[in-house]
Amino acid sequence: MEAIEINQLQRIIDQHANKDVYVHLETTNGAYASHFNQDAYNVGAFIRNAKVNYQRGKIVGAGATYRVGLKLDIGWIYAEGVNQFEVDDKNRLLMAGHDREGRLMVALQISETPFNY
């Protein structure tokens, strides 16, 4: 994965607009929190292969992390804290946010075909 270049990533997000796509969205602080502080509150969310058609996508932010939002007919999907991306050999847009120690905190992925389990 590479660091986000906002204009480049925006162009890729735009290429998937107004198409049926599959979304993977995941957030976690996982065991990281309770590993170091037994009173910490673990949180996470996971959705895979949600079939959506977004009208437009937008990346905003400056500096170390960004927010990526996908505007649907009936609402929004968004991921906060994204700091890296790549387009893989299956033409899937993979975006992620990692903490300073390289641990995954958020992932937003867009594909024209379902993600494998």
C-alpha positions as CSV (number, residue, x, y, z in Angstrom):
1,M,0.0,0.0,0.0
2,E,1.1,3.5,-0.6
3,A,0.5,6.8,1.2
4,I,-2.6,8.7,0.0
5,E,-2.3,11.2,-2.8
6,I,-5.8,12.8,-2.6
7,N,-6.3,13.7,-6.3
8,Q,-5.1,10.2,-7.4
9,L,-7.4,8.4,-5.0
10,Q,-10.3,10.7,-5.8
11,R,-10.0,9.7,-9.5
12,I,-10.1,6.0,-8.6
13,I,-13.1,6.4,-6.3
14,D,-14.9,8.3,-9.1
15,Q,-14.3,5.4,-11.5
16,H,-16.5,3.1,-9.3
17,A,-19.4,5.6,-9.0
18,N,-22.8,4.8,-10.4
19,K,-22.0,1.1,-10.7
20,D,-23.0,-1.9,-8.7
21,V,-20.0,-2.6,-6.4
22,Y,-19.2,-4.7,-3.4
23,V,-18.0,-3.0,-0.2
24,H,-15.9,-4.3,2.6
25,L,-15.8,-2.0,5.7
26,E,-14.1,-2.9,8.9
27,T,-13.1,-1.0,12.0
28,T,-11.3,-2.3,15.0
29,N,-9.1,-1.5,17.9
30,G,-9.4,-5.3,18.5
31,A,-7.4,-6.8,21.3
32,Y,-5.0,-3.9,21.1
33,A,-6.9,-1.9,23.7
34,S,-7.4,-4.5,26.3
35,H,-4.0,-6.0,25.8
36,F,-2.4,-2.9,27.3
37,N,-5.3,-1.7,29.5
38,Q,-7.7,-4.2,31.0
39,D,-10.3,-1.4,31.5
40,A,-10.2,-0.3,27.8
41,Y,-13.3,-0.8,25.8
42,N,-12.9,-2.9,22.6
43,V,-14.9,-1.8,19.6
44,G,-15.2,-3.0,16.0
45,A,-17.5,-3.2,13.0
46,F,-17.4,-5.6,10.0
47,I,-19.4,-5.8,6.8
48,R,-18.3,-7.7,3.7
49,N,-19.8,-7.9,0.3
50,A,-22.5,-5.3,0.8
51,K,-23.7,-4.6,-2.7
52,V,-24.2,-0.9,-3.2
53,N,-24.4,1.7,-6.0
54,Y,-23.0,5.0,-4.8
55,Q,-23.8,8.3,-6.6
56,R,-20.5,9.9,-5.7
57,G,-17.5,9.3,-3.5
58,K,-15.4,11.9,-1.7
59,I,-12.1,11.9,0.1
60,V,-11.4,14.8,2.5
61,G,-8.7,15.6,5.0
62,A,-5.2,16.8,5.1
63,G,-2.1,15.5,6.7
64,A,-1.9,12.0,8.1
65,T,-5.4,10.6,7.9
66,Y,-8.4,11.1,5.6
67,R,-12.2,10.3,5.6
68,V,-13.7,8.6,2.5
69,G,-17.4,8.8,2.1
70,L,-19.7,7.1,-0.5
71,K,-23.1,8.8,-1.1
72,L,-25.9,6.3,-1.6
73,D,-29.5,7.0,-2.5
74,I,-30.5,6.5,1.1
75,G,-27.5,7.6,3.1
76,W,-23.8,7.3,3.4
77,I,-21.0,4.9,4.0
78,Y,-17.8,6.4,5.3
79,A,-14.5,5.4,6.8
80,E,-12.5,7.8,9.0
81,G,-8.7,7.4,9.6
82,V,-7.7,6.1,6.1
83,N,-4.0,6.7,5.4
84,Q,-3.0,4.2,2.7
85,F,-4.4,2.7,-0.5
86,E,-3.7,0.5,-3.5
87,V,-5.5,-1.0,-6.5
88,D,-4.7,-4.7,-6.6
89,D,-4.3,-7.1,-9.5
90,K,-8.1,-7.7,-9.5
91,N,-8.8,-4.0,-9.9
92,R,-10.1,-3.7,-6.3
93,L,-9.6,-0.4,-4.5
94,L,-8.2,-1.2,-1.1
95,M,-8.0,1.6,1.5
96,A,-6.8,1.2,5.1
97,G,-5.8,3.1,8.1
98,H,-3.0,1.8,10.3
99,D,-1.8,3.1,13.6
100,R,1.8,4.2,14.3
101,E,2.7,0.6,15.1
102,G,1.3,-0.7,11.8
103,R,-1.9,-2.3,13.2
104,L,-5.0,-2.1,11.1
105,M,-7.6,0.3,12.5
106,V,-10.0,0.8,9.5
107,A,-10.4,-0.7,6.1
108,L,-12.7,0.3,3.2
109,Q,-12.5,-1.7,0.0
110,I,-14.5,-1.4,-3.2
111,S,-14.7,-4.1,-5.9
112,E,-16.8,-4.8,-8.9
113,T,-16.8,-8.5,-7.9
114,P,-17.5,-10.1,-4.5
115,F,-14.6,-10.5,-2.1
116,N,-13.6,-14.0,-1.4
117,Y,-14.2,-15.3,2.1
